[in-house]
Amino acid sequence: QVHLVESGGGLVQPGGSLTLSCAASGFTFSNYDMKWYRQAPGKERELVAYISTGGRRTTYADSVKGRFTISRDNAKNTVYLQMNSLEPEDTAVYLCNNGFRWGQGTQVTVSS
């Protein structure tokens, strides 16, 4: 059974950092590109970051470029999202996706 389990969210002050993790199981993780999305209340789900199967290719939404870094560890079946210089506008539920399954999401709240 395919599972994606996000963790690492929380409450952080503006300018702070968080690292999200998405642990995958039930499929051959190394064969799949992975993506992080986010969804804020009242807004559409937004693609935040993408990483290719081997990790050599990454892309980012303009709104997070230079602040967020996506990475993966295929030995641990895990994809990460390092988030720096967080802004209140980054507040959202963050979800990972393997192209056919969503995780349950982890809440990130940026507030003073």
C-alpha positions as CSV (number, residue, x, y, z in Angstrom):
1,Q,0.0,0.0,0.0
2,V,1.4,3.4,-1.0
3,H,1.9,5.9,1.8
4,L,3.4,9.4,1.9
5,V,3.7,10.8,5.4
6,E,4.8,14.4,5.9
7,S,6.3,15.8,9.1
8,G,8.2,18.7,10.4
9,G,5.6,21.5,10.2
10,G,4.9,23.9,13.1
11,L,4.8,27.5,14.2
12,V,7.7,29.6,13.3
13,Q,8.5,33.4,13.5
14,P,9.0,35.4,10.3
15,G,12.6,34.9,9.1
16,G,12.8,31.5,10.7
17,S,13.5,28.1,9.2
18,L,11.8,24.7,9.1
19,T,12.7,21.4,7.4
20,L,9.8,19.2,6.2
21,S,10.2,15.5,5.5
22,C,8.0,13.1,3.5
23,A,8.5,9.4,4.1
24,A,7.4,7.2,1.3
25,S,6.5,3.5,1.3
26,G,4.7,1.0,-0.9
27,F,6.4,1.9,-4.2
28,T,9.8,2.1,-5.7
29,F,10.7,5.6,-4.5
30,S,13.8,6.0,-6.6
31,N,11.8,5.6,-9.8
32,Y,9.6,8.6,-9.2
33,D,9.9,12.3,-9.4
34,M,8.7,14.0,-6.3
35,K,6.9,17.3,-5.6
36,W,6.0,19.5,-2.7
37,Y,2.8,21.5,-2.9
38,R,1.1,23.8,-0.5
39,Q,-2.4,25.0,0.1
40,A,-3.4,28.0,2.0
41,P,-7.0,28.7,3.3
42,G,-9.1,30.0,0.4
43,K,-6.4,29.5,-2.2
44,E,-5.7,26.9,-4.8
45,R,-3.1,24.2,-4.3
46,E,0.3,25.5,-5.5
47,L,3.3,23.6,-6.7
48,V,6.3,24.7,-4.6
49,A,9.2,22.4,-5.6
50,Y,10.0,19.5,-7.8
51,I,12.9,17.0,-7.8
52,S,13.8,14.4,-10.4
53,T,14.4,10.7,-9.6
54,G,18.1,11.0,-9.0
55,G,17.9,14.5,-7.5
56,R,19.9,16.2,-10.2
57,R,17.1,18.4,-11.5
58,T,15.1,20.7,-9.3
59,T,12.6,23.5,-10.0
60,Y,10.9,26.0,-7.7
61,A,8.0,28.3,-7.7
62,D,9.1,31.9,-8.1
63,S,7.7,32.8,-4.7
64,V,10.1,30.4,-2.9
65,K,13.1,30.5,-5.2
66,G,16.3,31.2,-3.2
67,R,14.6,30.4,0.1
68,F,13.5,26.8,-0.2
69,T,15.6,23.8,-1.1
70,I,14.2,20.4,-2.1
71,S,16.3,17.3,-1.7
72,R,15.9,13.5,-1.5
73,D,17.5,10.5,0.0
74,N,16.6,7.4,-2.0
75,A,18.2,5.1,0.5
76,K,15.8,6.4,3.1
77,N,12.8,6.8,0.8
78,T,12.4,10.4,1.9
79,V,12.1,13.8,0.3
80,Y,12.9,17.0,2.2
81,L,12.0,20.6,1.9
82,Q,14.3,23.0,3.7
83,M,12.6,26.3,4.1
84,N,14.5,29.4,5.1
85,S,13.6,33.1,5.5
86,L,10.0,32.1,6.1
87,E,7.3,34.7,5.5
88,P,3.7,34.9,6.7
89,E,2.7,34.3,3.1
90,D,4.3,30.8,3.4
91,T,1.6,29.7,5.9
92,A,-0.1,26.7,4.4
93,V,-0.6,23.0,4.6
94,Y,2.4,21.4,2.8
95,L,1.9,18.1,0.9
96,C,4.1,15.8,-1.0
97,N,3.1,14.0,-4.1
98,N,4.6,11.2,-6.2
99,G,2.5,11.7,-9.3
100,F,-0.4,9.5,-8.1
101,R,-0.7,9.8,-4.4
102,W,-0.9,12.6,-1.8
103,G,0.2,12.6,1.7
104,Q,-2.0,14.0,4.5
105,G,0.0,17.2,4.8
106,T,1.8,19.1,7.5
107,Q,0.8,22.6,8.7
108,V,3.3,25.4,8.5
109,T,2.3,28.6,10.3
110,V,4.6,31.7,10.1
111,S,3.6,34.3,12.6
112,S,5.0,36.5,15.3
